[in-house]
Amino acid sequence: MAEPKCPDCGVCGMEHIVSKDSVEKSKTRQPWFVVIHCDGCGYVYGAIAKHTFAQAVTAKFVLPKG
């Protein structure tokens, strides 16, 4: 089976791809995002949004007069 390989340091294996919550936090102390990186050299593979803004959506409809 093929194993992922870090493009910077060359370490191989899924066990070296780790994630960490961001230091930045929302008002409710939720991390803003998760950073996916190599535990060998710190190469960042990407970031995933963890906290998003949401607005309550209410159904808007108009009843006809009559």
C-alpha positions as CSV (number, residue, x, y, z in Angstrom):
1,M,0.0,0.0,0.0
2,A,1.3,3.5,-0.9
3,E,2.1,5.8,2.0
4,P,1.9,9.6,1.8
5,K,5.3,11.4,1.7
6,C,6.1,14.9,3.0
7,P,7.3,17.0,0.1
8,D,9.7,19.0,2.3
9,C,11.4,16.5,4.6
10,G,10.5,13.2,2.9
11,V,9.1,11.4,6.0
12,C,6.6,8.7,5.0
13,G,3.4,7.5,6.6
14,M,-0.1,8.6,7.7
15,E,1.0,8.8,11.3
16,H,3.2,11.8,10.4
17,I,0.2,13.8,9.1
18,V,-1.3,15.4,12.2
19,S,-3.8,18.3,12.9
20,K,-3.9,21.0,15.5
21,D,-6.6,23.5,16.5
22,S,-5.7,27.1,15.7
23,V,-4.6,29.5,18.5
24,E,-7.3,32.0,17.3
25,K,-10.6,31.3,18.9
26,S,-14.2,32.7,18.6
27,K,-16.1,34.4,21.4
28,T,-17.4,30.9,22.4
29,R,-13.8,29.7,22.6
30,Q,-14.2,27.4,19.5
31,P,-11.0,27.2,17.3
32,W,-11.4,29.1,14.0
33,F,-9.8,26.4,12.0
34,V,-7.7,23.2,12.1
35,V,-4.2,23.1,10.6
36,I,-3.1,19.9,8.9
37,H,0.7,19.5,9.0
38,C,3.7,17.2,9.0
39,D,4.9,16.4,12.5
40,G,8.5,16.0,11.2
41,C,9.1,19.4,9.7
42,G,5.9,21.4,10.1
43,Y,5.0,21.5,6.4
44,V,1.4,22.7,6.2
45,Y,-0.8,20.6,4.0
46,G,-3.8,22.9,4.5
47,A,-6.3,24.4,6.9
48,I,-10.0,23.5,7.4
49,A,-12.6,26.0,8.7
50,K,-14.0,24.8,12.0
51,H,-16.0,27.8,13.2
52,T,-18.3,29.6,10.8
53,F,-20.7,32.4,11.2
54,A,-24.3,31.5,10.8
55,Q,-27.4,33.7,10.8
56,A,-30.7,32.4,11.8
57,V,-32.9,32.2,8.7
58,T,-36.5,32.7,9.2
59,A,-39.1,31.8,6.6
60,K,-40.6,34.9,5.0
61,F,-43.9,34.6,3.4
62,V,-46.8,36.9,2.9
63,L,-50.4,35.9,3.4
64,P,-52.8,37.4,0.8
65,K,-55.3,39.9,2.1
66,G,-58.9,38.8,1.8
